[in-house]
Amino acid sequence: MSDFREKLDLILEKYEEISAALNNSDSLDRDEYVSLTKKHSEMEELAAEINNLQAKERELGELNELAASDDHDIKSMAIDETYALRDTIAEIERRIKVLLLPRDIDDEKGAILEIRAGTGGDEAGLFAADLFRMYSSYAALHGWAFEILEFSESGIGAIKGASASISGKGVFARLKYESGVHRVQRVPETEAAGRIHTSAATVAVLPEAEEMDIHIDEKDLQIDTYRASGAGGQHVNKTDSAVRITHIPTGTVVAVQDERSQHKNRARAMKILRSKIYEREKQKREASRSESRRLQIGSGDRSERIRTYNFPQGRVSDHRINLTLYKIEKIMDGSALDEVIDKLIEHVQAEALK
């Protein structure tokens, strides 16, 4: 028996032990029960695939016996079915190997999404707003909660920048490759001559960090309050509700002014700040692990151009994996964004399996 098959047997044995322990949960304390429930959930898909593999291999053994039959018809049928079953087994093995790949500890976390208008003036701001709506629609399609943390408008439907907290199962795993420069090519509504303009917006996706993930000392924070500016109603300039928090050791600055309540703005600013510092520490760790960096798509740096949205041609191109899809409207409304994200994830998995 190969080492791979022995490993699968051990995994299945461990899963069955955990299942048995949970069925006899009266003997477990609360912490043990929570821990085992989490492990059971993490192993469930893998255990199902291993059971499926073993069932198909038993079926293959039976077909091999029939293939040795003296009856020509039975032998011919068994040989044909054997070829198809071997392909099925190979695909199950591939799925198992993907499930066995080291997982990003942040994959199951929610995410902080930040979008900023880049080069291109008003058109860049309009595109940034389009991207923000795209991710909002995409979150709704997946049943995720989408909470706006910051929304800085610049008129005519454009935004300078916006951020949101996205909560749900596996949010960061699906959105983490969206970080970078998104470029748009289209004719602005204000362009009388019909010329195509190119502009850009930057997207950053950070794992949403909880207080248990990273400790921030209050003495390391400089907190300033000021009166909010811009559109927002009559209340805007009457109270010092806007909050700017500076994390002195790292120089990280977060400002939020969307809520009337200073307390709510501070809570939102701390949520963003915590995730930014957590991401900073994570990148330091990954920089020291060259293999981990090699398997990433690009650098994850928001200065890297990752995708172009060409409206006249109706296409979206992801430059990291040479993918082009001619369904820009469906991608922009979120309904076809999974087709891009799935290909990105498949690429990373294929590179890791090498």
C-alpha positions in Angstrom: 0.0 0.0 0.0 1.3 3.4 -1.0 2.2 6.1 1.6 -0.7 8.2 0.1 -3.3 5.5 0.7 -1.9 4.9 4.2 -2.3 8.6 5.0 -5.9 8.5 3.7 -6.6 5.5 6.0 -5.2 7.4 9.0 -7.3 10.5 8.2 -10.5 8.4 7.9 -9.6 6.7 11.2 -9.2 10.0 12.9 -12.4 11.4 11.5 -14.3 8.3 12.7 -12.7 8.7 16.2 -13.9 12.3 16.3 -17.4 11.3 15.1 -17.6 8.7 17.8 -16.5 11.2 20.5 -19.1 13.7 19.4 -21.8 10.9 19.5 -20.8 10.4 23.2 -20.6 14.1 24.0 -21.7 13.8 27.6 -18.1 12.9 28.5 -16.8 16.1 26.9 -16.4 19.5 28.5 -17.5 22.6 26.6 -14.0 23.4 25.2 -13.4 19.9 24.0 -16.8 19.7 22.4 -16.3 23.0 20.5 -12.8 22.0 19.4 -13.9 18.5 18.1 -16.9 20.0 16.4 -14.6 22.4 14.5 -12.2 19.6 13.5 -15.1 17.4 12.4 -16.5 20.2 10.2 -13.0 20.8 8.7 -12.5 17.1 7.9 -16.1 16.4 6.7 -15.5 17.1 3.0 -12.2 15.3 2.9 -13.6 12.2 4.7 -16.5 12.0 2.2 -14.0 12.1 -0.7 -11.9 9.4 0.8 -14.9 7.2 1.3 -15.9 7.9 -2.3 -12.5 7.0 -3.5 -12.4 3.7 -1.6 -15.9 2.8 -2.9 -14.8 3.4 -6.5 -11.6 1.4 -6.0 -13.7 -1.6 -4.7 -15.9 -1.2 -7.8 -12.7 -1.2 -10.0 -11.6 -4.4 -8.4 -14.9 -6.1 -9.2 -14.7 -4.8 -12.8 -11.2 -6.2 -13.2 -12.5 -9.6 -12.2 -15.3 -9.3 -14.8 -12.7 -8.2 -17.4 -11.0 -11.6 -17.0 -14.3 -13.4 -17.8 -14.5 -15.9 -20.7 -17.8 -14.3 -21.7 -16.9 -11.9 -24.5 -19.8 -9.5 -23.9 -19.2 -9.3 -20.2 -15.5 -8.9 -20.7 -16.0 -6.1 -23.3 -18.5 -4.2 -21.1 -16.2 -4.5 -18.0 -13.2 -3.2 -20.0 -15.1 -0.1 -21.2 -16.4 0.7 -17.7 -12.9 0.3 -16.3 -11.5 3.1 -18.5 -14.3 5.5 -17.4 -13.9 4.5 -13.7 -10.1 5.0 -13.8 -10.7 8.6 -15.0 -13.2 9.1 -12.1 -10.7 7.8 -9.6 -8.0 10.1 -10.9 -10.3 13.1 -10.5 -11.3 12.1 -7.0 -7.6 11.7 -6.1 -7.0 15.3 -7.5 -9.8 16.7 -5.3 -8.3 14.9 -2.3 -4.9 16.3 -2.9 -6.4 19.9 -3.2 -8.1 19.4 0.1 -4.8 18.2 1.7 -3.0 21.4 0.6 -1.9 23.7 3.4 -4.7 26.1 4.1 -4.5 29.9 4.6 -5.5 30.3 8.2 -7.5 33.4 7.2 -9.6 31.7 4.4 -12.7 31.3 6.6 -12.6 34.9 7.9 -14.6 37.8 6.7 -12.9 40.6 4.8 -12.4 44.3 4.8 -12.8 45.6 1.3 -11.2 49.0 0.4 -11.6 50.7 -3.0 -9.9 54.0 -3.9 -10.2 56.0 -7.1 -6.9 56.1 -9.0 -5.7 57.9 -12.1 -8.4 59.3 -14.4 -10.2 62.0 -12.5 -14.0 61.8 -12.4 -14.1 58.7 -14.5 -11.8 56.9 -12.0 -14.3 57.8 -9.2 -17.2 56.5 -11.3 -15.4 53.2 -11.9 -14.5 52.9 -8.2 -18.2 53.3 -7.5 -19.0 50.6 -10.1 -16.5 48.2 -8.5 -18.0 48.9 -5.0 -21.5 48.0 -6.3 -20.1 44.9 -8.1 -18.7 43.5 -4.8 -21.9 44.5 -2.9 -24.0 42.6 -5.5 -21.5 39.6 -5.4 -21.8 39.5 -1.6 -25.6 39.5 -1.8 -25.6 36.6 -4.3 -23.5 34.6 -1.8 -25.7 35.5 1.2 -22.9 37.5 2.8 -23.5 40.5 5.0 -22.1 43.7 3.4 -21.7 46.6 5.9 -20.4 49.9 4.6 -17.7 51.3 6.9 -16.7 54.4 4.9 -18.1 56.0 1.7 -16.5 59.2 0.5 -18.4 60.7 -2.4 -17.0 63.2 -4.9 -20.2 64.1 -6.8 -21.9 62.9 -10.1 -22.1 59.4 -8.6 -18.3 59.0 -8.2 -16.4 58.1 -5.0 -13.0 59.0 -3.8 -12.9 55.9 -1.7 -15.1 53.4 0.1 -14.7 50.5 2.5 -16.9 47.7 3.7 -16.9 44.8 6.1 -18.0 41.5 4.4 -19.1 38.7 6.7 -19.9 35.1 5.9 -18.3 31.7 5.4 -15.2 31.6 3.3 -15.4 35.3 2.3 -11.6 36.0 2.4 -10.8 32.7 0.5 -12.9 33.9 -2.5 -12.0 37.6 -2.4 -8.3 37.6 -1.5 -7.1 37.6 -5.1 -9.0 40.8 -5.9 -6.3 43.1 -4.4 -4.6 45.3 -7.0 -5.2 47.8 -9.7 -8.3 47.4 -11.7 -8.2 49.3 -15.0 -11.2 50.5 -17.1 -11.4 51.4 -20.7 -14.6 53.1 -21.9 -16.1 56.3 -23.3 -17.1 58.6 -20.4 -20.6 60.1 -20.5 -19.0 63.5 -20.5 -16.9 62.7 -23.6 -18.5 64.5 -26.6 -16.0 63.2 -29.1 -16.6 59.5 -28.2 -12.9 58.8 -27.3 -12.1 55.9 -25.1 -10.5 56.9 -21.8 -8.4 54.7 -19.5 -8.6 55.1 -15.8 -8.1 53.0 -12.7 -9.1 52.1 -9.2 -7.3 50.2 -6.5 -8.8 47.4 -4.5 -7.5 46.0 -1.3 -9.0 42.9 0.5 -7.8 42.3 4.0 -8.7 39.4 6.3 -11.1 40.8 9.0 -9.1 40.6 12.2 -10.7 40.0 15.6 -9.4 41.4 18.9 -8.1 37.9 19.6 -6.0 37.9 16.4 -4.0 41.0 17.2 -3.5 43.1 20.3 -3.4 46.9 19.9 -2.3 48.9 22.9 -4.3 52.0 23.5 -1.2 54.0 24.3 0.0 53.4 20.8 -3.0 55.2 19.3 -3.4 58.9 18.5 -7.2 59.6 18.2 -8.3 62.9 16.7 -11.9 64.0 16.2 -13.1 66.6 13.8 -16.2 67.8 12.0 -17.2 65.7 9.0 -17.1 67.4 5.6 -18.9 66.9 2.3 -22.4 65.6 1.4 -24.4 64.0 4.2 -27.1 66.2 5.5 -27.5 69.1 7.8 -25.9 67.4 10.8 -22.5 67.1 9.1 -20.7 70.2 10.3 -22.4 70.6 13.7 -20.5 68.0 15.8 -17.0 66.6 16.0 -18.3 63.1 15.0 -15.5 62.2 12.5 -12.6 60.1 13.8 -9.0 59.7 12.7 -7.0 57.0 14.4 -3.2 56.8 14.0 -1.3 53.7 15.0 2.0 55.4 16.0 4.4 52.3 15.8 3.4 51.5 12.2 2.2 55.0 11.0 -1.1 53.4 9.9 -3.9 56.0 9.6 -7.6 55.3 9.4 -10.3 58.0 9.2 -14.1 57.5 9.3 -16.8 60.2 9.2 -19.9 58.4 7.9 -21.9 58.1 11.1 -23.4 60.9 13.2 -22.1 59.1 16.3 -18.4 59.5 17.2 -18.6 56.2 19.0 -19.8 54.4 15.9 -17.2 56.0 13.7 -14.5 55.1 16.2 -15.7 51.4 16.3 -15.6 51.3 12.5 -12.2 52.9 12.3 -10.8 50.4 14.8 -12.2 47.5 12.8 -10.3 48.7 9.7 -7.2 49.6 11.6 -7.0 46.1 13.3 -7.3 44.4 9.9 -4.6 46.6 8.3 -2.1 45.9 11.1 -3.0 42.2 11.0 -2.4 42.1 7.2 0.9 44.0 7.7 2.1 41.3 10.2 0.9 38.5 7.9 2.8 39.9 4.9 6.0 40.0 7.1 5.5 36.4 7.9 4.9 35.4 4.3 7.8 37.3 3.0 10.1 35.0 5.1 8.5 32.0 3.5 9.6 32.0 -0.1 7.6 29.0 -1.1 4.4 30.6 0.1 5.1 33.7 -1.9 5.9 31.7 -5.0 2.5 30.1 -5.0 0.6 33.4 -4.8 -0.9 35.0 -7.8 1.2 38.2 -8.1 2.3 39.9 -5.0 -1.1 41.0 -3.7 0.3 44.5 -3.8 -2.4 47.1 -4.6 0.1 48.8 -7.1 0.0 45.7 -9.3 -2.3 45.9 -12.4 -4.4 42.8 -12.3 -7.4 43.2 -14.5 -8.8 45.3 -17.3 -12.5 46.0 -18.0 -12.9 47.0 -21.6 -16.5 48.2 -22.2 -16.4 48.9 -25.9 -15.3 45.3 -26.5 -17.5 43.9 -23.7 -14.5 42.0 -22.2 -12.8 41.5 -18.9 -9.2 40.3 -18.9 -7.3 39.1 -15.8 -3.6 39.6 -16.7 -2.2 37.2 -14.1 -3.7 34.0 -15.7 -4.3 35.3 -19.2 -8.1 34.9 -18.8 -10.5 36.9 -21.0 -14.3 36.7 -20.7 -16.7 38.5 -23.0 -19.4 39.0 -20.4 -18.6 42.4 -18.8 -22.2 43.2 -17.8 -22.6 40.0 -15.9 -19.3 40.4 -14.2 -20.1 44.0 -13.2 -23.4 42.9 -11.7 -21.6 40.2 -9.7 -23.4 37.3 -11.4 -20.3 36.1 -13.4 -17.5 37.2 -11.1 -17.3 33.6 -9.8 -16.1 32.5 -13.2 -13.0 34.7 -12.8 -12.4 33.9 -9.2 -12.8 30.1 -9.8 -10.1 30.2 -12.5 -7.8 32.2 -10.1 -8.2 29.6 -7.4 -7.8 26.7 -9.8 -4.5 28.3 -11.0 -3.2 28.6 -7.4 -4.1 25.0 -6.6 -2.5 23.7 -9.8 0.7 25.5 -9.0 0.7 24.2 -5.4 0.1 20.6 -6.6 3.2 20.8 -8.8 
